[in-house]
Amino acid sequence: MSNKKKPLTENDLMKLEIAEELGLMDKVNSTGWKSLTARESGRIGGIMTKKKKEKMAKDNANTV
């Protein structure tokens, strides 16, 4: 089995950025993503969805 890590996707980078903004990176680094509460995970997911929608709206506005 290889120890090579997969390259980070755009979603991975966004998730890391949001976790940092919310002050959750210390918890994630020490105990992993599974240690987040449902509320913390949901907050990250909600912000990711909001940012994706904003990006799509911006991209669509630029193509018209």
PyRosetta script that sets phi, psi and omega in degrees:
from pyrosetta import init, pose_from_sequence

init()
pose = pose_from_sequence("MSNKKKPLTENDLMKLEIAEELGLMDKVNSTGWKSLTARESGRIGGIMTKKKKEKMAKDNANTV")
pose.set_psi(1, 137.0)
pose.set_omega(1, -177.1)
pose.set_phi(2, -90.0)
pose.set_psi(2, 146.7)
pose.set_omega(2, 176.8)
pose.set_phi(3, -96.3)
pose.set_psi(3, 10.6)
pose.set_omega(3, -179.8)
pose.set_phi(4, -66.8)
pose.set_psi(4, 135.7)
pose.set_omega(4, 177.4)
pose.set_phi(5, -92.0)
pose.set_psi(5, 145.9)
pose.set_omega(5, 176.2)
pose.set_phi(6, -70.6)
pose.set_psi(6, 147.4)
pose.set_omega(6, 174.8)
pose.set_phi(7, -63.9)
pose.set_psi(7, 147.4)
pose.set_omega(7, -179.2)
pose.set_phi(8, -72.7)
pose.set_psi(8, 136.5)
pose.set_omega(8, 177.7)
pose.set_phi(9, -86.3)
pose.set_psi(9, 172.3)
pose.set_omega(9, 176.3)
pose.set_phi(10, -59.6)
pose.set_psi(10, -39.2)
pose.set_omega(10, 177.9)
pose.set_phi(11, -64.7)
pose.set_psi(11, -41.8)
pose.set_omega(11, 178.3)
pose.set_phi(12, -60.0)
pose.set_psi(12, -45.2)
pose.set_omega(12, -179.3)
pose.set_phi(13, -64.1)
pose.set_psi(13, -39.8)
pose.set_omega(13, 179.0)
pose.set_phi(14, -65.4)
pose.set_psi(14, -41.9)
pose.set_omega(14, 179.8)
pose.set_phi(15, -62.1)
pose.set_psi(15, -42.5)
pose.set_omega(15, 177.6)
pose.set_phi(16, -63.6)
pose.set_psi(16, -43.0)
pose.set_omega(16, -180.0)
pose.set_phi(17, -61.3)
pose.set_psi(17, -44.8)
pose.set_omega(17, -178.6)
pose.set_phi(18, -68.3)
pose.set_psi(18, -42.0)
pose.set_omega(18, 178.1)
pose.set_phi(19, -60.2)
pose.set_psi(19, -38.0)
pose.set_omega(19, 177.5)
pose.set_phi(20, -65.1)
pose.set_psi(20, -45.7)
pose.set_omega(20, 179.6)
pose.set_phi(21, -60.2)
pose.set_psi(21, -35.0)
pose.set_omega(21, -178.2)
pose.set_phi(22, -86.1)
pose.set_psi(22, -2.2)
pose.set_omega(22, 178.9)
pose.set_phi(23, 76.4)
pose.set_psi(23, 27.0)
pose.set_omega(23, -176.9)
pose.set_phi(24, -102.5)
pose.set_psi(24, -3.4)
pose.set_omega(24, -174.5)
pose.set_phi(25, -65.3)
pose.set_psi(25, -34.2)
pose.set_omega(25, 177.2)
pose.set_phi(26, -60.4)
pose.set_psi(26, -44.3)
pose.set_omega(26, 179.2)
pose.set_phi(27, -63.9)
pose.set_psi(27, -45.0)
pose.set_omega(27, -179.9)
pose.set_phi(28, -63.3)
pose.set_psi(28, -44.1)
pose.set_omega(28, -178.9)
pose.set_phi(29, -66.3)
pose.set_psi(29, -34.6)
pose.set_omega(29, -176.3)
pose.set_phi(30, -85.2)
pose.set_psi(30, -36.2)
pose.set_omega(30, -174.5)
pose.set_phi(31, -127.5)
pose.set_psi(31, -1.1)
pose.set_omega(31, 175.5)
pose.set_phi(32, 91.9)
pose.set_psi(32, 166.8)
pose.set_omega(32, -177.9)
pose.set_phi(33, -63.5)
pose.set_psi(33, -31.6)
pose.set_omega(33, -177.6)
pose.set_phi(34, -66.8)
pose.set_psi(34, -15.4)
pose.set_omega(34, -179.1)
pose.set_phi(35, -81.6)
pose.set_psi(35, -9.5)
pose.set_omega(35, 179.1)
pose.set_phi(36, -70.2)
pose.set_psi(36, 146.0)
pose.set_omega(36, 176.0)
pose.set_phi(37, -74.7)
pose.set_psi(37, 166.4)
pose.set_omega(37, 177.5)
pose.set_phi(38, -60.8)
pose.set_psi(38, -37.7)
pose.set_omega(38, 179.5)
pose.set_phi(39, -64.1)
pose.set_psi(39, -44.5)
pose.set_omega(39, -179.8)
pose.set_phi(40, -65.0)
pose.set_psi(40, -45.4)
pose.set_omega(40, 178.9)
pose.set_phi(41, -63.1)
pose.set_psi(41, -41.9)
pose.set_omega(41, 179.2)
pose.set_phi(42, -63.9)
pose.set_psi(42, -37.5)
pose.set_omega(42, 178.3)
pose.set_phi(43, -62.7)
pose.set_psi(43, -45.8)
pose.set_omega(43, 178.5)
pose.set_phi(44, -61.0)
pose.set_psi(44, -47.5)
pose.set_omega(44, 179.9)
pose.set_phi(45, -61.8)
pose.set_psi(45, -40.4)
pose.set_omega(45, 179.3)
pose.set_phi(46, -64.3)
pose.set_psi(46, -42.6)
pose.set_omega(46, 179.4)
pose.set_phi(47, -68.2)
pose.set_psi(47, -38.2)
pose.set_omega(47, 177.2)
pose.set_phi(48, -60.4)
pose.set_psi(48, -45.4)
pose.set_omega(48, -179.9)
pose.set_phi(49, -61.6)
pose.set_psi(49, -44.0)
pose.set_omega(49, 179.4)
pose.set_phi(50, -60.7)
pose.set_psi(50, -45.2)
pose.set_omega(50, -179.1)
pose.set_phi(51, -65.5)
pose.set_psi(51, -38.7)
pose.set_omega(51, 178.7)
pose.set_phi(52, -64.4)
pose.set_psi(52, -42.2)
pose.set_omega(52, 178.7)
pose.set_phi(53, -63.7)
pose.set_psi(53, -41.8)
pose.set_omega(53, 178.6)
pose.set_phi(54, -62.9)
pose.set_psi(54, -40.8)
pose.set_omega(54, -180.0)
pose.set_phi(55, -66.1)
pose.set_psi(55, -42.7)
pose.set_omega(55, 178.6)
pose.set_phi(56, -62.7)
pose.set_psi(56, -43.0)
pose.set_omega(56, 179.7)
pose.set_phi(57, -63.2)
pose.set_psi(57, -41.5)
pose.set_omega(57, 179.5)
pose.set_phi(58, -65.6)
pose.set_psi(58, -44.4)
pose.set_omega(58, 179.4)
pose.set_phi(59, -62.4)
pose.set_psi(59, -41.3)
pose.set_omega(59, 179.4)
pose.set_phi(60, -67.2)
pose.set_psi(60, -36.0)
pose.set_omega(60, 178.7)
pose.set_phi(61, -67.7)
pose.set_psi(61, -33.1)
pose.set_omega(61, -179.4)
pose.set_phi(62, -76.4)
pose.set_psi(62, -21.2)
pose.set_omega(62, -178.0)
pose.set_phi(63, -91.1)
pose.set_psi(63, -10.9)
pose.set_omega(63, -179.0)
pose.set_phi(64, -86.4)
pose.dump_pdb("model.pdb")
